[in-house]
């Protein structure tokens, strides 16, 4: 579904990503791991168009994508849940979900019941403002909003950060269900090793903006993988 080849990214004169190449398949979770500051979030921004990549090739479902802004890549099927969630605090839960409609043709602009099956608390809080939700509820809202766009590729950046354990478990179940449905590729950036290891089918480990290890879960022992992504 996703093919990244020799991707580079700069912030000003500083090169942050140095020739990143990997693939993420439909119906699989590809986990990007590494210590703080190695370029994981920058990679998500480059793929989503939040920060324009400097070079390299990005292909989605066999189509090579030019360098495009985030809203146009979203219409091509890339949904991004950023670190920090970035929901609209003054909009209601229902209104936050409806902001995803801009990626859809008019006939498809509705909130599927499946969204509330995945995240029942959002159905209970549809009229509540996003800023009044707990951190865990805001994370669920951010993921649900991304799913409204019916993506081919779902990018999740640190979805467990600052979240209580019971919500982490629920988010893990949602990711597992989405993988089993087989309609999208999922790329997960995650520091919580046990959570990532349980969910991932493939791993991409970064160090100083470069890929130092990648492959399927069966190729590495848990201990070897942990040693590569720990300080």
N, C-alpha and C positions, 0 to 999 in steps of 0.2 A: 504493500500500500504506500509506504513512504520510503523513498530512497534519497539519501543525503550523500553527496560526493564532494570531497575536497572543500568543504565549507569554511570560509574565513570571515572574521568579523573584527572591526576596529572601533574603538572609542577614541575619537581624535586621532592622535598619532600612535596610540597603543594598540597593538594587535592582541586580541583576547582569545580568539579561536584560531587554531593553526591546522587547517586541512582536515577537518572532521569528516569522516565517512562512516555511515552505518545504514542499516535498513530496519524497518519496523513492519511486521506483517499484520494483515487483518486477522483478528481473532487471537492476538497475542498481546501481552504486556511486555514492553521493552523498558527496562529500568536504567536510567542514567544516574551514575553514582560517583562520588568523589568528595573530598573534603571541601570546606568553605573556600570560595575564591578560585576554583579551578575552571569555571566557565559554564556550569550547568544551566543557570538561569539565562545567561547570554545565549546559549544554544537554543533554549526555548523561545527567546525573543527573536532570534534569527529565523527560526522555522515559522513562527507565527506572523512575522512581518512587523512586530512591535518595534524592532530595531533592524534596519535594513542590513542584510548581509553584504560583506565586501566582495566576496567571490564565491565560486563553487556552484554546484548544480543541486537543485531541489526538485524532486519529481513526486507527484501524488497520483496514485492509481494509474501509473504509466504516462502521465502528462507532465512534461517539464514545465515548471512554473517560472516565469520571469520574476525579477525583484518587484514585489507589489506591497502596498500598504496593508495593514492588518485587516481592515474591513473588507478589502477585496479578496484576500486569502480566506477569510471566514466564509465568504460566498462560494469559494471553491471547495470548502469542506474541512477547513482547519479550525478547530475550536481550542481555545487557550484559557485555562484557569490559572491565573498568575499567582505567584506568592503574594500573600496579603489579601487575596480574594477580590478586592476592588468592586464590591457591590455598591449600588447607589443608596446611600444611607437615608435619604429623604423620600425615596420611592417605596411603595409597599412591596411586599413579596411578589404579589401578582404582577405589579408593574415592572419589577426587576426581571421577572421571567419574560415578560412581553418585549423587553428590549432585544431579545434574540430574534424577534420576528423579522427584523430588517434583512436577515440572510435568506428569508423564505419567500416563495411566491405567495400572493394574497390568499390563494385557496388553502394553503397549508398553515396559515397563521392562527394556530390554536395551541393550547398547552395540553399535550397528550396525558391521558390518565396514568400512563406508565410512570410519568414524572412523580406523581403523588404516591404511587406504589413503591417507588424507590426511596422517596423521602416523605413519609407521612406527615412529619411535623410541618412541612411547608403548606400542606392542605389546611392544617389547623390554624396557620398563621398568615393566610393569604392577605388579610387586610392590615397586618402589622407592618410598620416601617422597617426597612432593612437594617437601619442603624440601631434598632431596638433589640435585634436578635443577639444571642450569644455568639461567641466565636465559632463554635461548632455548627450552629444553625446557619451562620453566614457562609461557612464553607460548603454546606449542603446546597445552599441557594446558588452559590457560584458554580458548582458542578451542574446543578439542574439547569441553570441558564445556558451553560455551554451545550447541554444535550438538546435544548430546544431547537438549536440550529441543525440538528440531524447530521452530525459531522461524520466524515470519513476517517478523520484523525483527531484524537482527543489528547491534548497536552496538559498534564497535571504537574504543577510545580509546587512541591512540598505540601501536599494536601493534609498532612497530619500535624503541621507545625502549630503549636499552641492549642491543640484540640484535646479534649478530655477522652479517656480511654474508650468509653462506650461508643462515642461518635467515630473514633478511629476504626473500631470494629465494623460499624455500619458502613463506613466509606469503603472499607476493604471488601465487604459483601457486595456493594454496588459495583465496584471495579470487576470483581469476579463474575458477576452476572453479565456485565457488558462484554467481557471477554468471551463468555460462553455463547452469547447471542451471535458473535462472529461478524458483526456488521461494520466494525471499525478497528483501526489500529490504535493502541494506547501507548503513549510514551509518558513514563512516570519519572519525575525527579524526586528523589527521596533520601533523607538522611537517616530515617528510622530503619535500621538495617533489617530487623526481624520482619517488619511489615513488608519491606521491599522484597526480601528473599522469598517470603511465602507467596507473593503474588506474581513475581516476574517469570516470564518464559525465557527472556534473553537479557543480558546485561551489557552495558557500555560503561566502562570506567574511564574517567578523565583525570588528567594531571597536567597542570599548567597549560590548559587550553588544547591538549592533545589526547587522542585516544590511546590508552596504554593497555587496554584489555577489552575484548568483546567476544561474545559467543553465547550459545545456549546454556541454560542452567545446568544441563547434564555434563558440560565440559569442565566445570570447575567444582572443587570441593568448597563447602561453605567457609571453611577456615582460610583457604587460599584467597577467596574473593574478599573476605573481610579484611585480610591483611593488605590488600591492594587499595582499599577505599578508606582505610583508617589512617590517622596521623601516626 
